[in-house]
Amino acid sequence: MKPVERDLLILLHEDRYNEQEIQQEVKQISDMLSLVETMDFLAAATEVADCNKHRVTSKRRVLERAFFRKEPKAFEFIIHKN
């Protein structure tokens, strides 16, 4: 898998960790985020409400279309289930 460039803000007590331990922790956090930032997890946590068709769905194919559409459709909403 290709490494992802991301900005992380991690607050640490400076006396407890050396630079190598900090880099190891950042790598572990980044690896953990890479596992859950996939379309499968995103599809499980979101749904699309299409007011034009009076439909709410969490089908992966519909979600992918909604996420990757260049122009959003009128009255189509992506809702996080939390």
Long-range contacts (C-beta under 8 A, 24 or more apart in sequence): 1-34, 3-30, 4-30, 4-33, 4-34, 4-37, 6-30, 6-33, 39-63, 39-64, 42-67, 45-80, 45-81, 45-82, 46-78, 46-79, 46-80, 46-81, 47-78, 47-79, 47-81, 48-76, 48-77, 48-78, 48-79, 49-76, 49-77, 49-79, 50-75, 50-76, 50-77, 51-75, 51-76, 51-77, 52-76
